[in-house]
Amino acid sequence: MKKHGILFIFAHPDDETFTSGITISKYRHEQKADCFLISATRGQAGKPGNPPICSQEELPLVREQELKEAASILGVTSLEIWDYEDKMLSDVPLDELITRIHEAISRLQPEVVVTFAPHGISGHPDHKAISEATTQAIHRLPADTSVRKLYYATRAANGQVSAPPPFTDSYETITTIVDAPEYREQVAEALRAHRTQHLSVDRVFPGVNAGNYSNVPPRNHFILSWTSLQDNVLQGKEDDFLAGLES
């Protein structure tokens, strides 16, 4: 059976677990696809925790290690961390980001690419910048590319998080729901791996750092933004990134 590939492209360490942890765990641990992850920054402009877990100068390396641990817990096949400055992605020339994304796609040969919805869920400029770059990269790919689908990670406006982010999408807009509650505990463990970000984790997923994963949503929400599959006509909500791809 052909091994499928899904490439997740985000801006910071922890973006992957916040938006797609259930999904990555499901596809990897059920051996349905390789899951590749790119983080464009090391999150060096973030907070080192309260009380601080490290100094601000140490934060880039600490967050890199946290991301490696979280990725391992989720089962990520391969991880790339780029060297862009946190909060400065919108200043990077768009063509530069597109070139790097094209190079990664050429090397990894994914059939599915996932990035933030254009609003970035939280509205963070880096989230929006990586969404724009990834979208433009997909639309500029050659005809013989491996990529067949582009999905946007989002949150449902009626989602099951206690502190929903400011930008969400309606249930009607969402096309794809990956539901796998059996991986909630695993996602909670990956969230706890991002130790310096415990304030954000506690805000969005109350109780996780105390060992309670009841506020970890059992599903991730996505929007199918683009596909080259001519017969890919959605009937209601789909539940599988790989629908319509050759087995």
PyMOL commands that set and color helices and strands:
alter all, ss='L'
color gray80, all
select helices_A, chain A and resi 15-29+59-74+89-91+94-108+125-139+181-193+195-204+208-210
alter helices_A, ss='H'
color red, helices_A
select strands_A, chain A and resi 4-10+33-41+78-84+112-116+149-154+176-179+219-227
alter strands_A, ss='S'
color yellow, strands_A
deselect
rebuild
show_as cartoon
